[in-house]
Amino acid sequence: MKSRLKFFFKNIFGHIGLRISLIDRRQVSDANKLKWLRDFGIRTIIDIGASKGSFSAEFHGIFPDARIFAFEPLPDCFALVQKRMAGIAGFRAFNVALGDAAGSVTMHRSSYSGSSSLREMADLHKGTFPVTAGHRLVEVAVDTLDHALSGHEFAEPILVKIDVQGFEDKVITGGTGVLRRAKVVLVETSFYELYTGQPLFDGVYSALRDLGFEYHGSWAPELKSPVDGRLLQQDSVFVRRADV
């Protein structure tokens, strides 16, 4: 039966010059692959967990007229962000971590700076990526997103990027005022505990859903374990619902 149906549809669609196939994502031209994002007309970018500034630089290229507020707690990385973005009008960097309260906090500085976190690295992370396992403790300033930006004017639409190595729930809790104004949130989400006590995908999804966002898929190639191939992390895209 299945073979006869396949033959039937193949002949019907073949006769009228149509072909059924899956669309390879590589068929999307470079000019169009970010059109969906550019169409939002983002005017403010908030880069939380700026590291060495690669995201700020990349998104300045996409939205050259947007203001950018970047947050990075590690002093050496903060200096690199400032150097990389020097001379760009509308850019402002803050040498502070973001969470759900203001003050100071102990940060676990990884031997690989991009894996540093306000939460302790879990054994799964250390075993899967041994190069990141070395660490030392450093004191850093912490603030909430809402408080840190309370004295600044910034226009909508707003894009918020959150890359804080397992501290996403605290950042969201301390930034609900700003996030309720945002159009797009790009956030690193984990499917396994890579940092002790961190929220997993479902927790981040629920928190952002409650703030009026809907999940729109993955931004970048996923992080898979080199040990067993399991999906560990992805950069998730959330867009404000049209009815909110």
Kinemage of the C-alpha trace (Angstrom):
@kinemage 1
@onewidth
@group {chain A} dominant
@subgroup {mainchain}
@vectorlist {calphas} color= white
{ca met a 1} P 0.000 0.000 0.000
{ca lys a 2} L 2.763 2.464 1.005
{ca ser a 3} L 4.705 1.752 -2.166
{ca arg a 4} L 1.638 2.359 -4.347
{ca leu a 5} L 0.936 5.676 -2.610
{ca lys a 6} L 4.559 6.719 -2.996
{ca phe a 7} L 4.402 5.880 -6.714
{ca phe a 8} L 1.121 7.802 -7.078
{ca phe a 9} L 2.357 10.988 -5.437
{ca lys a 10} L 5.702 10.829 -7.203
{ca asn a 11} L 3.962 10.725 -10.568
{ca ile a 12} L 1.399 13.407 -9.737
{ca phe a 13} L 3.924 15.921 -8.458
{ca gly a 14} L 6.470 14.984 -11.067
{ca his a 15} L 3.922 15.652 -13.804
{ca ile a 16} L 3.364 19.235 -12.672
{ca gly a 17} L 7.038 19.894 -12.160
{ca leu a 18} L 7.105 19.883 -8.369
{ca arg a 19} L 9.537 18.061 -6.168
{ca ile a 20} L 9.081 17.185 -2.491
{ca ser a 21} L 12.246 17.529 -0.467
{ca leu a 22} L 13.547 18.704 2.847
{ca ile a 23} L 15.034 22.199 2.740
{ca asp a 24} L 18.698 22.122 3.672
{ca arg a 25} L 19.483 25.000 6.019
{ca arg a 26} L 22.515 25.731 3.850
{ca gln a 27} L 20.140 26.819 1.105
{ca val a 28} L 19.348 29.967 3.104
{ca ser a 29} L 21.534 32.707 1.678
{ca asp a 30} L 23.910 34.672 3.880
{ca ala a 31} L 21.865 37.783 3.112
{ca asn a 32} L 18.669 36.190 4.446
{ca lys a 33} L 19.763 34.019 7.372
{ca leu a 34} L 19.521 36.906 9.860
{ca lys a 35} L 16.650 38.738 8.189
{ca trp a 36} L 14.198 37.512 10.848
{ca leu a 37} L 16.357 39.162 13.513
{ca arg a 38} L 17.096 42.382 11.633
{ca asp a 39} L 13.378 42.820 11.016
{ca phe a 40} L 12.911 43.444 14.750
{ca gly a 41} L 14.849 46.704 14.367
{ca ile a 42} L 16.689 46.261 17.674
{ca arg a 43} L 17.717 49.590 19.229
{ca thr a 44} L 19.232 48.382 22.514
{ca ile a 45} L 21.444 45.332 23.143
{ca ile a 46} L 22.139 44.107 26.676
{ca asp a 47} L 25.091 41.706 26.773
{ca ile a 48} L 25.105 39.852 30.116
{ca gly a 49} L 28.247 37.787 30.547
{ca ala a 50} L 30.187 39.697 27.903
{ca ser a 51} L 33.425 37.715 28.402
{ca lys a 52} L 35.946 39.149 25.896
{ca gly a 53} L 33.397 41.068 23.846
{ca ser a 54} L 32.786 38.800 20.868
{ca phe a 55} L 28.985 38.997 21.159
{ca ser a 56} L 28.960 42.777 21.548
{ca ala a 57} L 31.200 43.148 18.509
{ca glu a 58} L 29.172 40.719 16.390
{ca phe a 59} L 25.841 42.304 17.239
{ca his a 60} L 27.181 45.815 16.736
{ca gly a 61} L 27.783 44.646 13.177
{ca ile a 62} L 24.167 43.472 12.874
{ca phe a 63} L 22.649 46.542 14.556
{ca pro a 64} L 25.274 49.313 14.138
{ca asp a 65} L 23.000 52.054 15.511
{ca ala a 66} L 21.905 50.178 18.648
{ca arg a 67} L 23.122 51.126 22.122
{ca ile a 68} L 24.996 48.305 23.837
{ca phe a 69} L 25.233 47.713 27.588
{ca ala a 70} L 27.744 44.971 28.429
{ca phe a 71} L 28.232 43.304 31.830
{ca glu a 72} L 31.406 41.362 32.687
{ca pro a 73} L 32.654 40.727 36.258
{ca leu a 74} L 36.200 39.432 35.621
{ca pro a 75} L 38.601 42.415 35.486
{ca asp a 76} L 40.889 41.025 32.758
{ca cys a 77} L 37.976 40.089 30.495
{ca phe a 78} L 36.325 43.430 31.217
{ca ala a 79} L 39.476 45.219 30.030
{ca leu a 80} L 39.416 43.208 26.808
{ca val a 81} L 35.764 44.105 26.217
{ca gln a 82} L 36.527 47.792 26.616
{ca lys a 83} L 39.532 47.568 24.310
{ca arg a 84} L 37.589 45.657 21.655
{ca met a 85} L 34.668 48.088 21.679
{ca ala a 86} L 36.686 51.280 22.118
{ca gly a 87} L 35.440 54.154 20.005
{ca ile a 88} L 31.989 52.678 19.370
{ca ala a 89} L 29.347 55.270 20.127
{ca gly a 90} L 26.588 54.120 22.434
{ca phe a 91} L 28.638 51.342 24.041
{ca arg a 92} L 28.842 51.123 27.840
{ca ala a 93} L 30.523 48.362 29.872
{ca phe a 94} L 29.977 47.506 33.550
{ca asn a 95} L 32.575 45.581 35.574
{ca val a 96} L 29.953 43.711 37.580
{ca ala a 97} L 28.153 40.369 37.717
{ca leu a 98} L 24.379 40.288 37.584
{ca gly a 99} L 22.120 38.354 39.946
{ca asp a 100} L 19.094 38.763 42.173
{ca ala a 101} L 20.682 41.080 44.774
{ca ala a 102} L 23.366 43.766 44.977
{ca gly a 103} L 26.610 43.341 46.910
{ca ser a 104} L 29.685 41.182 46.424
{ca val a 105} L 29.997 37.481 45.778
{ca thr a 106} L 32.641 34.795 45.389
{ca met a 107} L 33.149 33.754 41.782
{ca his a 108} L 34.695 30.480 40.668
{ca arg a 109} L 37.306 31.618 38.158
{ca ser a 110} L 37.881 28.702 35.780
{ca ser a 111} L 41.213 27.977 34.105
{ca tyr a 112} L 39.174 28.649 30.959
{ca ser a 113} L 37.683 32.092 31.596
{ca gly a 114} L 34.523 31.379 29.601
{ca ser a 115} L 33.543 28.645 32.070
{ca ser a 116} L 33.805 30.865 35.146
{ca ser a 117} L 30.639 31.043 37.211
{ca leu a 118} L 29.039 32.272 40.401
{ca arg a 119} L 28.081 28.617 40.918
{ca glu a 120} L 30.543 25.791 41.524
{ca met a 121} L 31.356 23.658 38.520
{ca ala a 122} L 29.718 20.209 38.624
{ca asp a 123} L 31.600 16.943 38.206
{ca leu a 124} L 30.006 16.320 34.792
{ca his a 125} L 31.514 19.561 33.496
{ca lys a 126} L 34.953 18.815 34.945
{ca gly a 127} L 34.987 15.249 33.617
{ca thr a 128} L 33.756 16.184 30.161
{ca phe a 129} L 35.972 19.257 29.730
{ca pro a 130} L 39.054 18.740 31.958
{ca val a 131} L 40.765 21.849 30.578
{ca thr a 132} L 38.165 23.963 32.424
{ca ala a 133} L 38.421 22.176 35.785
{ca gly a 134} L 41.181 24.273 37.377
{ca his a 135} L 39.835 27.234 39.297
{ca arg a 136} L 40.419 29.845 41.957
{ca leu a 137} L 38.039 31.994 43.978
{ca val a 138} L 37.754 35.724 43.313
{ca glu a 139} L 35.508 38.366 44.848
{ca val a 140} L 33.419 40.315 42.359
{ca ala a 141} L 30.749 42.979 42.609
{ca val a 142} L 27.183 41.911 41.827
{ca asp a 143} L 24.064 43.925 41.035
{ca thr a 144} L 20.628 43.328 39.581
{ca leu a 145} L 19.911 44.149 35.944
{ca asp a 146} L 16.995 46.377 36.912
{ca his a 147} L 19.096 48.402 39.361
{ca ala a 148} L 22.190 48.611 37.153
{ca leu a 149} L 20.195 50.152 34.295
{ca ser a 150} L 17.787 52.208 36.397
{ca gly a 151} L 19.587 55.479 35.656
{ca his a 152} L 20.020 54.885 31.928
{ca glu a 153} L 17.737 55.717 29.044
{ca phe a 154} L 17.450 53.066 26.366
{ca ala a 155} L 15.028 52.593 23.527
{ca glu a 156} L 12.953 49.622 22.491
{ca pro a 157} L 13.013 47.108 20.836
{ca ile a 158} L 15.511 45.487 23.193
{ca leu a 159} L 17.577 42.329 22.756
{ca val a 160} L 18.987 40.671 25.884
{ca lys a 161} L 21.718 38.043 25.770
{ca ile a 162} L 22.368 35.979 28.914
{ca asp a 163} L 25.482 33.789 29.105
{ca val a 164} L 26.267 33.353 32.792
{ca gln a 165} L 27.219 29.702 33.222
{ca gly a 166} L 24.357 28.404 35.323
{ca phe a 167} L 23.288 31.652 37.026
{ca glu a 168} L 20.437 32.352 34.595
{ca asp a 169} L 17.642 32.079 37.161
{ca lys a 170} L 19.205 34.738 39.395
{ca val a 171} L 19.770 37.111 36.474
{ca ile a 172} L 16.154 36.712 35.352
{ca thr a 173} L 14.817 37.266 38.888
{ca gly a 174} L 16.841 40.469 39.229
{ca gly a 175} L 15.911 41.761 35.796
{ca thr a 176} L 12.182 41.229 35.361
{ca gly a 177} L 11.540 44.930 34.798
{ca val a 178} L 13.985 45.151 31.900
{ca leu a 179} L 13.042 41.735 30.540
{ca arg a 180} L 9.360 42.676 30.378
{ca arg a 181} L 10.386 45.407 27.922
{ca ala a 182} L 12.596 43.104 25.813
{ca lys a 183} L 11.639 41.770 22.393
{ca val a 184} L 14.234 38.984 22.106
{ca val a 185} L 16.216 37.010 24.680
{ca leu a 186} L 19.167 34.824 23.684
{ca val a 187} L 20.110 32.648 26.648
{ca glu a 188} L 22.457 29.733 27.209
{ca thr a 189} L 20.404 26.774 28.451
{ca ser a 190} L 21.630 23.436 29.776
{ca phe a 191} L 20.036 19.984 29.654
{ca tyr a 192} L 22.316 18.513 32.334
{ca glu a 193} L 23.694 20.076 35.500
{ca leu a 194} L 27.072 21.532 34.574
{ca tyr a 195} L 27.084 23.866 37.584
{ca thr a 196} L 25.809 22.862 41.014
{ca gly a 197} L 22.233 24.002 41.555
{ca gln a 198} L 21.805 25.618 38.154
{ca pro a 199} L 18.416 25.775 36.385
{ca leu a 200} L 18.051 23.491 33.382
{ca phe a 201} L 16.239 24.274 30.138
{ca asp a 202} L 12.785 23.693 31.613
{ca gly a 203} L 13.414 26.142 34.444
{ca val a 204} L 14.643 28.908 32.138
{ca tyr a 205} L 11.811 28.199 29.707
{ca ser a 206} L 9.210 28.480 32.469
{ca ala a 207} L 10.650 31.711 33.846
{ca leu a 208} L 10.731 33.399 30.442
{ca arg a 209} L 7.325 32.050 29.478
{ca asp a 210} L 5.915 33.669 32.602
{ca leu a 211} L 7.434 36.965 31.424
{ca gly a 212} L 5.634 36.734 28.085
{ca phe a 213} L 8.159 34.959 25.847
{ca glu a 214} L 7.834 31.933 23.599
{ca tyr a 215} L 10.612 29.566 22.579
{ca his a 216} L 11.830 29.934 18.987
{ca gly a 217} L 14.593 27.326 18.791
{ca ser a 218} L 18.389 27.329 18.901
{ca trp a 219} L 20.646 30.217 17.913
{ca ala a 220} L 24.017 28.509 17.469
{ca pro a 221} L 25.373 24.975 17.077
{ca glu a 222} L 24.609 22.963 20.203
{ca leu a 223} L 27.274 21.853 22.669
{ca lys a 224} L 27.484 18.062 22.663
{ca ser a 225} L 29.563 15.891 24.943
{ca pro a 226} L 32.782 14.649 23.297
{ca val a 227} L 32.528 11.639 25.629
{ca asp a 228} L 29.132 10.208 24.658
{ca gly a 229} L 27.541 12.674 22.232
{ca arg a 230} L 24.681 13.779 24.485
{ca leu a 231} L 23.315 17.305 24.046
{ca leu a 232} L 24.565 19.393 26.959
{ca gln a 233} L 23.751 22.994 26.074
{ca gln a 234} L 22.309 25.268 23.454
{ca asp a 235} L 21.846 29.000 22.995
{ca ser a 236} L 18.065 29.285 23.055
{ca val a 237} L 16.023 31.985 21.328
{ca phe a 238} L 12.972 33.448 23.063
{ca val a 239} L 10.738 36.051 21.409
{ca arg a 240} L 8.013 38.092 23.063
{ca arg a 241} L 4.562 36.829 22.246
{ca ala a 242} L 2.517 39.012 19.939
{ca asp a 243} L -0.340 39.192 22.442
{ca val a 244} L 1.791 40.513 25.325
